[in-house]
């Protein structure tokens, strides 16, 4: 493995892996991963759903374009789709009715189909729904994502095109020397003309290590728990999301339920864990919506979601002409937008024409240049 490349990507999660797969055929690529195994902190802890309404109207074009790739990937990338139909129901009690209406209004001019549901339709779709939850929107396109297989496919594609993955390579310092970056890591020194910051929760720390101005990308903890409930969860239950973002839940294999309190707790980047209080809060909120009994909590975990100050992702070179490229701030929608985001970022990095998948998407709202002042 050469320690010198055209591009060094810091981070081998979904962002770094997908971008590496897109550019490795046009440039030599090193992927520098701080952990022993790629995707440990965020990619591997995703709630694993694809929802066109998730993240808002400015994220939806990335999600929709990615959905086409996930549903029908090229045969040389995967023989099977990465998504399976699930559907989602956004539900509201009296207090959440205004929020549900705002959601409908936000996407009224888009191609996203959101269908109003009355109480009878909600009762038929969600067994045990408690009284008072009388408002709903059905999102039929929502799907489950096979996150692990997608991440593995991107890493496999990147390697097949010559990219090298280096584990246990946490960046300690990066310095621009002439036309190259000298990148000192726990695994030794590497050099590259372009340094890509795809470090997720550590994005601002990597920027500081490289002498770049951080953008205020902050990590937040999101809690998930796997439960056994009675009566058993129907396998065909859609993803259920509270309009006031107090909880969401979805069925998993073997009659299990994945539940989140929809929390966003600011934290330091690191190996975060679920807190018992957050799991208890999630269960309490769910039990106020459905008449189910939690028999046991089988496991719980937490992942990191990293947001820029305006909650949009950041793709592009920083000011100064030093070859420092941002691919960060993907929040909780980094998995479902990865195919489109990687192709937008690849075009910006290589200076080429955008791929047809994203040709109609304006990259302006995601540009790193918006933070120049």
N, C-alpha and C positions, 0 to 999 in steps of 0.2 A: 504494500500500500504506500503510495506517495503521500508525503506530508505537505505537498504543495498542490494547490488546485486553483481553478478559476474562481470557484465559489465555495465558501465554507458556510454551512447552515448550522446555526446553533439551535438545537432542539430537534428531536426525532419523534415528537408527537404527530398528530394528524396534520398540523400545519406544515411542519418541516418535511415530513415524509411525502406529502402530496406535492409540495413545491419541488422537492428533489426529483420526483418521478417525472415532472413536467419539463425540467431543464436539463436533466442528465444527458439527454441525447444531443444537446447543443453546447454543453460546457462540462468540464471536469468538476466533480462535486465531492466535497467532504461533508458528512453529517456528524456533528459533534454533540453527543448526548451526555448529559450530566449523570444520568442513572445507568445502572447495569443493563436495564431492559427498557426499550423505547415505549413511550405512551403510559408511563407508570402513574402520573399524577392526575391528569385530566382525561386524556383519550380513553384510558382503561376504566374510568369511573363514570362514564356517561350514562344518562338515562335512556339513551339509544332510541330516540324517536326523531322522525322527520316531520316537521309541521311548518307549512307555509305562513302561518300567522305568527310564529314564534320569532321574536326579535323586532317586530314592527314592519312598517311598510318599506323602509329603506333596506332591510335585510331580505325581504321577500323575493326580489329578483335573483339574488344569489341562491336562495333556497330552491326556487322554481327551476332555474337552470341546472342546478346540481341534481335535482330529482330526475331529470331526463337521463342523466348519466347513470345514476344509481339504479334506475329501473331497467335500463338497457345498456349495460357496459359493453365496450368492445370485446369481441370474443377472445382476443389475445390478452385481455386484462382479467376477465372473469367469465366463466361459462354460465354463471348463475347471477340473477339480480342481487343487489345488496339490500333491497327493501321488500317488505311484505305488507299488504294492506292491513290497517288497523282502524282508521277513523278516529276522530276526537270529538268530544262533546264539551263545550264550554258551558258551565252551569252557573246560575246565579240565584241567590235568595233575594229578598226585598232590598237588602243593602247593596247588592252587587248588580242590580238591574241597570243602573246608569253606566257602569263599567262595561257591561255586556253590550249595551247599545253603542258605546264609543268604539268598541272593537268592530262591530258591524259597520259603523260609519268609516272607520279607518281603511277598510278594505273594500268599500262599496264600489270604488272605481277600478278595482283590480280584477284580474281574471280568477281570483280565488273564490270558489263557491262556499259561502257560509249560509246554511239553511236554518231558519228559525224553527225551534221546537217548542211545542206547548207541553203542559204538564202530562197529558196522556202519553205523548211520544217519549218524554223523559222517563216515565215509569216503565214503559215497555223496554227501554234500552238499558236502564240502570236498576236492577232488582234491589229492592230495599231502600229506594230513595225516600228520604224523610219528607214530611210535609213542609211547605214553605219554599222548597226549591222548585220554582214554577217557571223559570226562564232558561232557555238553552239555545245554543247555536251549534249546529253539526258541521264539522269540517271533514268531509268524506275523503279527502286526499291524504290525510295524515297516515303515516306508515312507521313500522318498526325498521330500524337500521341494524344490520349485522356489523357493528363497529369494529370488532376484532378482525374480521375477515377483510374489511375495507382497508384498515390500517396495514395489515399484513400484505395485501395486494400492492399497495403503494410502495412499501419498502422493497418488496420483491421486484417491482418494475424499476425502481431506482437502482438497485444493485445490478439488475440485468443490463442496464445501460451504462454501467461502470462506476456508479457512485459507491463510495466507501463509508461505512458506518463505524464510528469509534465510540464505544461506551466508556463510562466512568471518566468522561472528559469535560468536567465542569470548567467553564471559562473563568480564569482568574484575572487575566489582563489581556487587552488587545491594543496594539499600537500600530498606527499607520507609518510605514517606512517606505518612502518612495511611492511605487505603484502597487504595493502589497500591504496587507495586514499581517502582522505577526501576532499570532493568537496563542497565548500561554494558557494551558489547561492542566488539569490533574493528570492527564495522560501524555503530557509533553507539549512541544511547540508545533504549530501548524501555520501555514501561510496561504493566503488567498488574495486575489485581486478584489473580490467583493465579499463582504461579511453580512450574512443575513441573520437578522434577529427574529427567530421563531421560537423564543424561549418561554412563551406563555406567561405564567405568573412571575417569571424571573426577567421579563423583557426589560424593565427599567434598570434592573441590576446589571444586565449585560450591556446596556447603553452606557451606564456609568463606567463600567470596566473598560469600555472602548473610548472613553473621553467624549461621548456624545451626550446631548441634553436629553434627559428622560422626558417622557410624554405624560406622565401621570397615570400610567396603566396600573390598575390596582386589582389584586386578587380578592375574590370573595368565596367563602365556603358555601357549598350546596350539599345538603344532607339527603341521603336515600336510605330506606330500610326495606328489607324483604320480609314479608309477613305471611303467616297462615291465618286465614280468617274463616269464620263460619257465618252463614253458609258458604261453601266453596265459591271462589270467583269464577264466573263463566269465562271460558277460554276466549269467546268472541267479544268480550266487553271492550268498548273503545277506551282510549285514553280519556280520562276525565279530569278537567282543569277548572278550578274555581276562578271565576271572572275577576275576583279581587286578589288573585295570586296568593291565596293562603295555603293551598295544597294542590297536588295532582297525584293521580295514581293510575296504574295500568297493570293488566295481568301479565304474568310470566309463566314459564313452563311449569308443569306439575301442580297447577292450581294455586300458585303463589301470587302475591301482590307486591308490586313495587310502589312505595309511597314516599312522597317528599313534602315537607312543609313549605316548599317554594322559597326557602330562606336564601338570603344574601348577606352573609356576615363578613365584614371586612376582616382580613387576616394577613399575616405575613406569608410570603411564599414558603412552602415546606410540605412535609408529609402530613396533611391534615387528617383528622379522624372525626367521625360523627360523635356528637355529644348526646348523652342520654336525654337531656332536657329537650333538645330539638326533636328527637324521635318521639318523645311523649307528646310534644305539642302537635306534631303531625298526626298522631293517632287520635288525639282529642278532636282536632279539626275534622278529620275524616268521619269520625263517629257522629259528629253533629250533622253530617250530610247523608250518611247511609246507615241503615240499621244492621250493621255487621258486627260480629264479636271477634276481636283479635285474640286468637288462641296462643300465638307466640310470635316473638320477633326472632327470626332465624339468623339474621345478620344485619349490620348497618355499616355504612361507609360514608365518606364525604369526598367530594372532588373540588377542584379549584376552577373558577370561572373568572377570566381576567378582562376588564373593561377599560377602554380609553375614557377620558372625561365625558365625551359626547355619546358613549356607548355604541360607537360604530367601529368596525375593524380598521386597521391601519396597514396599507400596502403602499410601498414605494420608497425611494431613496430619501434620506434626510438631506437637509441643505448642507452645503459646504463642499460637495464634490469629492468626498473621501471614500465613496463606495460602500456606505453603510445603508443597508436596506431593511426596512421594517416589514414584518409579516406577523402581526401580533394583534392583541385586543379583540379576539374572536368571541369573547363572552361565553355564553352557553350554546351558541349556534355554530361553533367551529366545525363540528362533525357534519352537520347537515348542509353546510355551505362549502365544504372542502373542495369538491371538484371544480366549481366555478371560481372560487377564490384562488385556487392554485393556478388556474389558467390566466386569470387577470394578473396575478403577481408575476407569473412567468413572462408575460408580454411586457410588463413594466420593467422587469429586471433585464431582459435580453434586448429590449428595444424593438421587438417585432410586432407584427400585426396580431391583434387578439384572435384567439381561437373562435371558430363559428359558434361554439356553445355560449360564449359570453360577448359576442360582437355587438349585441344590442344593449348591453349594460354599461351605463356611464360609470367609470371608475372614480370620477371626481370626488364623490362623497367620502370615499375611503382613503384618499390620498394623504400621505404623510405631510404633504405641503400645507395642509390646513393648520398645522401646528407651528408653522414657520415663525409666527410672531408671538 
